[in-house]
Amino acid sequence: MTSQDFTDFIRENEISEFYITGADAIACVKSTVFNMCRENYKVTVLSDCITSYDKRKIDEMLNYYENKGSRIIRSNDLIDSE
């Protein structure tokens, strides 16, 4: 990851799982997913909580995220159905 303070915070608080959302699927989200998966964190991308200036590339990016090791779900998958 690129921020040492953030990396230190994650380690100090023993955080190992992340849910990713974002406004630029092709840049920021892509970089975050890549770096977190590379560090072996459990990464879940909320497919209905990302967007991009080029919406035609979102499906391609979802495939990329999954190929890097993240799980792809929709936000309503987080809601307990009980």
Z-matrix of the N, CA and C atoms (Angstrom, degrees):
N
C 1 1.435
C 2 1.520 1 108.52
N 3 1.296 2 115.43 1 164.16
C 4 1.460 3 118.27 2 -171.10
C 5 1.517 4 114.45 3 -96.71
N 6 1.325 5 119.52 4 -15.16
C 7 1.460 6 121.48 5 -179.18
C 8 1.526 7 109.69 6 -108.97
N 9 1.315 8 116.27 7 115.20
C 10 1.463 9 119.98 8 -178.94
C 11 1.531 10 110.89 9 -65.28
N 12 1.325 11 117.94 10 -37.81
C 13 1.464 12 120.55 11 177.88
C 14 1.529 13 111.17 12 -60.97
N 15 1.323 14 116.31 13 -42.43
C 16 1.459 15 120.46 14 179.02
C 17 1.526 16 110.20 15 -66.56
N 18 1.316 17 116.84 16 -44.00
C 19 1.461 18 121.57 17 177.76
C 20 1.520 19 110.66 18 -58.73
N 21 1.321 20 117.15 19 -44.14
C 22 1.462 21 121.41 20 178.32
C 23 1.527 22 111.13 21 -62.48
N 24 1.338 23 116.82 22 -42.95
C 25 1.460 24 122.01 23 179.14
C 26 1.529 25 110.45 24 -59.88
N 27 1.325 26 116.89 25 -45.05
C 28 1.473 27 122.09 26 -179.88
C 29 1.525 28 109.95 27 -60.62
N 30 1.307 29 116.91 28 -47.43
C 31 1.472 30 120.72 29 -179.25
C 32 1.525 31 111.76 30 -65.61
N 33 1.315 32 117.08 31 -45.87
C 34 1.464 33 121.18 32 -178.62
C 35 1.521 34 112.23 33 -62.10
N 36 1.318 35 116.98 34 -32.51
C 37 1.462 36 121.73 35 -178.51
C 38 1.526 37 113.23 36 -99.81
N 39 1.327 38 116.18 37 6.69
C 40 1.466 39 123.41 38 176.27
C 41 1.532 40 112.67 39 52.12
N 42 1.324 41 115.19 40 45.40
C 43 1.465 42 121.57 41 178.14
C 44 1.527 43 108.19 42 -87.40
N 45 1.329 44 116.40 43 129.55
C 46 1.470 45 119.41 44 -177.59
C 47 1.521 46 113.40 45 -128.95
N 48 1.334 47 116.93 46 -3.00
C 49 1.459 48 120.53 47 -175.98
C 50 1.519 49 110.09 48 -131.95
N 51 1.332 50 115.79 49 136.65
C 52 1.461 51 121.60 50 -177.27
C 53 1.516 52 111.07 51 -133.99
N 54 1.337 53 115.52 52 141.87
C 55 1.458 54 123.56 53 172.58
C 56 1.520 55 106.72 54 -110.59
N 57 1.321 56 116.38 55 121.71
C 58 1.456 57 122.02 56 -171.40
C 59 1.524 58 111.07 57 -104.41
N 60 1.338 59 114.78 58 131.71
C 61 1.460 60 124.03 59 171.83
C 62 1.523 61 106.33 60 -132.91
N 63 1.312 62 117.56 61 165.93
C 64 1.457 63 117.29 62 176.30
C 65 1.506 64 114.33 63 170.17
N 66 1.325 65 113.53 64 166.89
C 67 1.460 66 121.36 65 -173.77
C 68 1.527 67 113.71 66 -96.34
N 69 1.317 68 118.47 67 -8.96
C 70 1.466 69 118.68 68 179.34
C 71 1.519 70 110.84 69 -137.02
N 72 1.315 71 115.06 70 88.41
C 73 1.465 72 122.59 71 -175.96
C 74 1.523 73 113.04 72 -58.52
N 75 1.318 74 116.91 73 -26.33
C 76 1.465 75 121.27 74 -174.31
C 77 1.535 76 112.02 75 -88.17
N 78 1.311 77 118.09 76 -19.71
C 79 1.466 78 120.42 77 -176.06
C 80 1.527 79 111.63 78 -120.31
N 81 1.306 80 118.04 79 -82.73
C 82 1.468 81 122.12 80 -173.22
C 83 1.522 82 112.26 81 -60.87
N 84 1.321 83 117.00 82 -49.38
C 85 1.464 84 120.38 83 -179.00
C 86 1.523 85 109.55 84 -63.10
N 87 1.314 86 117.17 85 -44.12
C 88 1.464 87 121.53 86 -179.88
C 89 1.531 88 110.73 87 -59.12
N 90 1.309 89 117.10 88 -46.59
C 91 1.456 90 121.82 89 -179.53
C 92 1.523 91 111.20 90 -64.45
N 93 1.321 92 116.63 91 -42.73
C 94 1.465 93 120.80 92 -179.97
C 95 1.519 94 110.79 93 -62.83
N 96 1.322 95 117.16 94 -48.05
C 97 1.462 96 121.12 95 179.47
C 98 1.531 97 110.15 96 -60.51
N 99 1.311 98 116.63 97 -47.87
C 100 1.465 99 120.59 98 -179.45
C 101 1.521 100 111.07 99 -56.57
N 102 1.330 101 116.62 100 -51.60
C 103 1.465 102 120.55 101 -176.16
C 104 1.521 103 112.84 102 -66.96
N 105 1.311 104 117.76 103 -39.59
C 106 1.461 105 119.76 104 -179.62
C 107 1.524 106 111.67 105 -70.82
N 108 1.316 107 117.55 106 -39.91
C 109 1.464 108 120.41 107 176.56
C 110 1.530 109 110.41 108 -65.36
N 111 1.305 110 116.84 109 -39.11
C 112 1.466 111 121.06 110 178.27
C 113 1.525 112 111.22 111 -60.88
N 114 1.321 113 116.31 112 -32.72
C 115 1.471 114 121.68 113 179.07
C 116 1.536 115 112.19 114 -87.73
N 117 1.341 116 115.90 115 6.66
C 118 1.471 117 123.04 116 175.98
C 119 1.521 118 114.84 117 66.74
N 120 1.330 119 117.10 118 30.00
C 121 1.447 120 120.13 119 170.99
C 122 1.522 121 108.39 120 -80.84
N 123 1.325 122 116.61 121 155.74
C 124 1.464 123 121.26 122 173.33
C 125 1.526 124 106.35 123 -80.94
N 126 1.342 125 116.29 124 117.71
C 127 1.462 126 122.03 125 -174.00
C 128 1.522 127 109.41 126 -119.92
N 129 1.327 128 115.11 127 127.97
C 130 1.459 129 121.57 128 175.27
C 131 1.520 130 107.78 129 -123.12
N 132 1.320 131 116.42 130 126.48
C 133 1.461 132 122.11 131 177.32
C 134 1.528 133 108.02 132 -99.69
N 135 1.326 134 115.47 133 128.13
C 136 1.467 135 120.58 134 175.91
C 137 1.524 136 107.97 135 -87.68
N 138 1.325 137 116.16 136 102.54
C 139 1.466 138 121.36 137 -170.15
C 140 1.523 139 113.63 138 -61.93
N 141 1.319 140 117.87 139 -28.33
C 142 1.458 141 120.38 140 179.65
C 143 1.531 142 111.95 141 -91.78
N 144 1.324 143 116.37 142 9.28
C 145 1.471 144 121.32 143 179.06
C 146 1.523 145 111.70 144 -121.53
N 147 1.325 146 115.96 145 21.23
C 148 1.460 147 121.31 146 173.28
C 149 1.519 148 108.39 147 -125.85
N 150 1.304 149 114.87 148 155.48
C 151 1.461 150 120.59 149 175.75
C 152 1.519 151 107.66 150 -149.63
N 153 1.312 152 115.98 151 -178.30
C 154 1.451 153 121.03 152 179.75
C 155 1.528 154 109.05 153 -161.97
N 156 1.309 155 115.80 154 157.38
C 157 1.463 156 119.08 155 175.33
C 158 1.525 157 110.07 156 -64.87
N 159 1.345 158 117.48 157 -25.23
C 160 1.464 159 122.31 158 176.46
C 161 1.532 160 107.79 159 -115.54
N 162 1.311 161 116.68 160 86.40
C 163 1.454 162 122.27 161 -174.86
C 164 1.534 163 112.78 162 -62.49
N 165 1.316 164 117.58 163 -20.40
C 166 1.471 165 120.63 164 178.45
C 167 1.520 166 111.50 165 -64.98
N 168 1.320 167 118.43 166 -19.40
C 169 1.468 168 121.64 167 -177.33
C 170 1.532 169 113.82 168 -93.90
N 171 1.313 170 117.65 169 -1.72
C 172 1.463 171 119.28 170 -176.12
C 173 1.527 172 111.76 171 -62.26
N 174 1.324 173 118.31 172 -46.14
C 175 1.470 174 119.80 173 179.02
C 176 1.522 175 111.18 174 -59.76
N 177 1.320 176 116.77 175 -41.35
C 178 1.463 177 121.35 176 176.84
C 179 1.534 178 110.50 177 -60.50
N 180 1.307 179 116.93 178 -41.91
C 181 1.458 180 121.05 179 179.74
C 182 1.524 181 111.47 180 -68.15
N 183 1.330 182 117.78 181 -38.92
C 184 1.459 183 120.42 182 176.72
C 185 1.529 184 110.67 183 -60.26
N 186 1.326 185 116.80 184 -41.01
C 187 1.471 186 120.55 185 175.50
C 188 1.525 187 110.96 186 -63.37
N 189 1.310 188 116.78 187 -42.19
C 190 1.460 189 121.67 188 177.84
C 191 1.527 190 110.65 189 -59.34
N 192 1.349 191 116.38 190 -48.59
C 193 1.462 192 120.00 191 -179.24
C 194 1.523 193 111.16 192 -59.07
N 195 1.323 194 115.48 193 -43.95
C 196 1.460 195 120.14 194 -179.46
C 197 1.526 196 110.87 195 -64.79
N 198 1.325 197 116.68 196 -40.64
C 199 1.468 198 120.32 197 178.56
C 200 1.527 199 112.65 198 -65.91
N 201 1.319 200 117.08 199 -24.16
C 202 1.468 201 120.88 200 177.73
C 203 1.524 202 111.84 201 -83.37
N 204 1.348 203 116.66 202 -9.30
C 205 1.455 204 119.81 203 175.78
C 206 1.513 205 115.86 204 116.16
N 207 1.315 206 117.61 205 3.77
C 208 1.464 207 118.83 206 179.50
C 209 1.525 208 110.14 207 -88.15
N 210 1.293 209 114.49 208 161.03
C 211 1.456 210 122.40 209 175.79
C 212 1.523 211 106.47 210 -98.52
N 213 1.323 212 117.34 211 143.48
C 214 1.463 213 122.58 212 -179.78
C 215 1.531 214 107.57 213 -114.71
N 216 1.339 215 115.75 214 122.69
C 217 1.457 216 121.08 215 176.23
C 218 1.529 217 108.89 216 -139.38
N 219 1.324 218 115.52 217 173.39
C 220 1.463 219 120.93 218 173.53
C 221 1.524 220 107.53 219 -103.51
N 222 1.310 221 117.25 220 156.52
C 223 1.465 222 120.87 221 -175.83
C 224 1.520 223 112.64 222 -59.19
N 225 1.338 224 118.06 223 -34.70
C 226 1.464 225 118.77 224 -179.58
C 227 1.527 226 111.85 225 -69.18
N 228 1.339 227 118.74 226 -13.99
C 229 1.460 228 121.67 227 174.31
C 230 1.521 229 111.64 228 -68.42
N 231 1.330 230 116.66 229 -16.39
C 232 1.471 231 121.21 230 179.80
C 233 1.522 232 112.35 231 -84.92
N 234 1.314 233 116.88 232 -14.47
C 235 1.459 234 121.40 233 -175.76
C 236 1.527 235 109.36 234 -84.12
N 237 1.315 236 115.61 235 128.91
C 238 1.456 237 121.11 236 178.14
C 239 1.521 238 108.75 237 -69.23
N 240 1.292 239 117.44 238 127.84
C 241 1.461 240 121.51 239 -174.72
C 242 1.525 241 113.39 240 -84.79
N 243 1.302 242 118.90 241 5.07
C 244 1.476 243 121.06 242 -179.52
C 245 1.490 244 112.61 243 -72.70
